[in-house]
Amino acid sequence: MLQYLKLKSVEELFSDIPASVRTDGLRLPDGLTELELRRELEAMMAVNRTVSQQPTFLGAGVYHHFIPAAVKTIVMRSEFITSYTPYQPEISQGMLQALFEYQSFMTELTGMDAVNCSMYDASTALGEAVLMSYRLSGGKKFLISRAISPEKKLVAQTYARGADIQLTEVGYDPMTGSVDLEDLESKMDPDVSGFYFESPNFFGLIEPGAAEIRNILGAKTMVVGVNPMVLALVKPPADYGADIVVGDAQVFGSSMSLGGPMIGLFGCKMEHVRKMPGRLIGLTVDSDNRRSYCMTLQTREQNIRRGKATSNICSNEALLAVASAAYLSLVGKSGLKDIAAKNIEHAYLLASRIGSLKGFKAPHFKGTHFNEFVVTSEIDPNRIHEELLSNGIHGGFPLGKDFPELKNSVLYATTEMHTKGDHDRLVNALEAVR
Amino acid sequence: MNYHQAVYDVPSVFESCDRPKKPKAFDNTVGGLIPENLVRHGLDIPDLPERDVVKHFVNLSQMNFGVDNGLYPLGSCTMKYNPKVCDEIVSWKTVSDLHPLQDPSTIQGALRLMHELEQMLCEIGGVDSVTLQPAAGAHGEYTGIQLVRAYHEANGESRKEIVLPDTSHGTNPASAAMVGYDVLELPSKEGCVDVEAVKSAVSKDTAAFMLTNPNTLGLFEKDVCEIAGIIHDAGALLYYDGANLNAIMGKTSPGKMDFDIVHFNLHKTFATPHGGGGPGAGPVGVKKRLEEFLPVPRIVLKDGKYQLDNDRPKSIGKVRAFFGNYAVLVRAYAYIRLHGGNGLVSVSENAVLNSNYLKTLLKDTFELPYGDLRKHEFVMSGRPLKAKGLKTMDFAKRLLDYGFHAPTVYFPLVVDEAIMIEPTETESKETLDLFADACKKIVAEDPEVLRTAPHNTARSRLNEAKAARDMIFSWRGYEKKMQADAEKARPC
C-alpha cells in the first residue's frame, strides 16, 4: 500500500502533525499473547469475592438474578454484538425488531405509550427526566423524594445543576417509608415542574399513595422510578397517571458486572413523545409493503438538531435491551410472575427470620416491600458488616451515612438466587454478633 | 457481487401462537403479601418454549449486519474488529458477578484494573488524571463540560459560551447546551478551523473551545497550537473530542496539543463491540488543575490497598451511578494489554494507511474536497451522482447489496452529499480493493438500480416517513392502530 501511495514510510502520513506536538511512541508495557493475557487477568480477578463465593445481600438498584443460558446465546450472536446503531435499516432489521420488542415488553410492563430503546442507566434516565419535566411543565424547581438511592440523587443533582434547576427533597413518613403527602403538598408552588418518587422506593417499599400524589400534582409532571420486575405483580405506573417512567432493566437478563453496563428504562405518555430523549424504533413498511422497522422521530436527536436536541445521547445500551427482550421471551408471563413471587416470598421470609432475632427489628417500615427491606439493630451496623465479612457473608447496605435518621439501619436484598442455606448462614451469623 | 442477506418474515414474539393451552393458576396477591389495591391484573406477555425463542432471535440476527459479517466503514464510529478474548473475559464470574456496593476489600482486583486503566489512558491521552465514570462518548462530553463549568465557577467566573467548529459532532453542541451553555458555531475554512474566526469569536464569555483532532473530515487541525494559545490567553479551556483518537496514538496526544480536557471513546479506539448501539464507555482525562473537580469516587492506592475516596469537596458529584460501564472498561483494558504500547502505535499507523490507500483508490470516482493527506477517515462528496439524478443515499443503499455496510452519509454538514469513510486498521488490502471496485461498479450502474436499492437485503427501501407519521413504538401500539383502522373501515 505504501508503494501504491508512493511513500517511503508510514511516517510520511503523519507529516501534517506539527513537530512541536509530536510524541515518540507510548510508554506502556509490551503486548501480550492471548494466553498470557488470560493468565494475568485470571490472577488479577481471582482476588475479587464474587456474590456466589460469599452470599451477598446487596441490592440498592443492582440485583443478582438468574440468567437463562439462552440469553447469552442470543446476545453473543456476532451479527448483534458487532453491529452499531441501525442507521441503515434495510440491512439491520434484526437489531431493529429486537429493540422494538424490547420497547414492546417495557410498554406492556409499565403501561406507558412509548419506551425508548435505552438510556445509560436508571440514574441518568432520572437526570434526563428532570430535564424533560422542565420542557413539559416549565418551572425551575423539581421535587424529588428523599427515599431514593443516594447514587441517583447525586446524578440527578448534576443534571439539574447543568440546567439551573433547583432540586428540593420531599420527606417520607417515618412509620411507613412512603411519600409524606403533607410535605409534598406544602412544597408545591407554580415554579415546580414535577415530582419524582419510586415504587418500590430505596427502602424496597411499594408506594401506596400514588393516586393521592397524582391529585396533588395536578397538571405537573409525575415521574415514577420502578424496578420493572415488580410490575409483573404490582399495578403499572400508567394506571395512576405517570407522565414519565424511569428504571433499570438490568434485572432482565444482564449480569451485575460491578454496576455497569446497566440499562436505563425510559418511557412516557404519547402526548410527550416529541420531548423525549433517546432513540425510538418505529414500525413501518418497505417498498414491497413488508412489515419493517426503523429509527424514528430522529429530529429530536443530536445528530439532526445539534444544540437544540432533547438530549446529547448517542451510544446507548442497545445490547442489554436485546438481552431484556430475550430474557422476557424466554421466561414468559408465567415465569416472570413466578420469579417475582419468589423474590417477594424470599424477602418476607428473611425479614421475619431476622426480625425474630433478639436486638433486631425487620422490616423497619410498615408497608408492602418487594425483594428489599430495612433492618434496624441495637448493634452498630459497621460491626455487623465486619463480622459478616469475616464469616464469608456480605451484608446489606448501611443507611446511616446517607440517611442519618436511620443510623442503625441496613438495607437487605434477597432474590431467587439465595438458597435456604444462604439465609441460614446470614441469620446464624447475625445471631452470633454480640 | 455475491451477497444475499437472509430474508425472513419473523412474526413479533407477541403474535406467536405457541402460548400454552392452559395457563397454570397464579395467586396474584402472592399469598396475601400484596394488598388487593396494589395488585396487577392482566399482563400480555407470551409463554414460549425456549426452542422457539432461540429460533426467533437467531433468525433476527441473520437479518443484521455487524463487523464480523464484513467491512463496516461507518465514518466517525471506528467499527474495527474486536478480539474475541475480550468478550470472554467479561463473562468470567470474577468479572460479572460483582455488586458495585461490595466492600472495597472484596473487589480489589476490579479496583486495580480500573486504576491501571486510568493510568494507561493518562499515558495515551497525555493527561494527568482520568475518570472512568461516563457511560459513552457523549456522556464524556457532558462530564467534560460540567468540569468546565465547575472550573470557571471556582474561579468566580460565570462564562456563558462554548465555541466549536461547524465540523463538530452533533453531540458537542448538544452536550454544551445540556450544561446550560450558549453554543457558538464557527464556519470552517478549507475544512479546518479558521484561526481568524477563533480570534474574533473568543471573548471573556468563552468558557471552552471544543475540537476534534483529526477533525471529522479526517484532516489534522494543523493550527492547533495557535488555537490553544488563543483559547488559553482568553482564560478559556480547550476540550478534546476523542472520537478520532484511533488516528494518532503515540504520534501526538491531546495533552501534548495543550488540551485541558479529553474524552476517550473506549468502544471505538479500544475495541469494544458496539452492540447495536451500545454499551460504550467515555472516560474523561484532565490536566492537573482540573483534577479536583472530577466525579466521585476516585480510586486511590493507599498502603497497598485500593480504596474509594469520596471526600472531594470541589467534585462535580456523579454523572452516573457507581463506577461506569465496568464490563466495557475490562474489555478496553484487555485490548490495550494485548497490543501493548508499540501495538497501539501500529494500530494508528495502519488505520491511517488504510484510510489514505482507500481514499486514493476512490478520489477520482467521487470528489475529494480539501487537500489530500487524511488521517483515519476521509470525506468525499457524492455530488457527481447528481448528474444522473442520484443522491449519496442511493449509492449508500446500493453498497449494502455488495455486502458492505454503508459509510456515514450526510455528515459532516460542510460537505455537500457527504460520504464519510473510516475503514479502520483491521481490514486487509484485499477487502479495501474489493470495496473500491464495488464503489466504481456502482457509479457505472443503471441509475434505476441505485434508486431502488437495496435489493439483496432483508428489506427493500424503507418508508421512514410512515414510521414518523404512524408513531407505532410497541406491539400494543400496533394492535391499537389495527383496531382503530378496522373501526374506521367498518360500514356504518
Interface residues (C-beta under 8 A of the other chain):
Chain A: M1 L2 Y4 L5 V10 L13 F14 S15 D16 I17 P18 S20 V21 R22 T23 D24 G25 L26 R27 L28 P29 D30 G31 L32 E34 L37 R38 E40 L41 E42 M44 M45 A46 V47 N48 R49 T50 V51 S52 Q54 T56 L58 A60 G61 V62 H64 P68 A70 K72 T73 I74 M76 R77 S78 E79 F80 I81 T82 S83 Y84 T85 P86 Y87 Q88 P89 E90 I91 S92 Q93 G94 M95 Q97 A98 L99 F100 E101 Q103 S104 F105 M106 T107 E108 L109 D113 A114 V115 C117 S118 Y120 D121 A122 S123 T124 L131 S149 E151 K152 L154 V155 Q157 T158 Y159 R161 G162 A163 D164 I206 P208 L231 A232 L233 V234 K235 P236 S255 M256 S257 L258 G259 G260 P261 M262 M270 V273 R279 L280 I281 G282 L283 T284 V285 D286 S287 D288 R290 R291 S292 C294 T296 L297 E301 Q302 N303 I304 R305 R306 G307 K308 A309 S311 N312 I313 C314 S315 N316 E317 A318 L319 L320 V322 A325 A326 L328 S329 L330 G332 K333 S334 G335 L336 K337 D338 A341 I344 E345 Y348 T368 H385 L389 H394 F397
Chain B: Q5 D9 V10 S12 V13 F14 P20 P23 K24 F26 N28 V30 G31 L33 I34 P35 N37 L38 V39 R40 L43 D44 I45 P46 D47 L48 E50 V53 V54 H56 F57 V58 N59 L60 S61 Q62 M63 N64 F65 G66 V67 D68 N69 Y72 L74 C77 M79 Y81 N82 P83 V85 D87 I89 V90 S91 W92 K93 T94 V95 S96 D97 L98 H99 P100 L101 Q102 D103 S105 T106 I107 Q108 G109 A110 R112 L113 M120 E123 I124 G126 A135 A136 G137 A138 H139 E141 Y142 Q146 R149 G170 T171 P173 A174 S175 A176 A177 M178 V179 G180 V183 E185 L219 F220 K222 V224 C225 I248 M249 G250 K251 T252 S253 K256 M257 D258 H267 P273 H274 G275 G276 G277 G278 P279 G280 V296 I316 G317 K318 V319 R320 A321 F322 F323 G324 N325 Y326 A327 V328 L329 A334 I336 R337 L338 H339 G340 G341 N342 G343 L344 V345 E349 V352 L353 N354 N356 Y357 T360 L373 A396 K397 L400 H405 A406 T408 F411 K429 T452 P454 T457 A458 R459 S460 R461 L462 N463 E464 K466 A467 A468 D470 M471 I472 F473 S474 W475 R476 G477 Y478
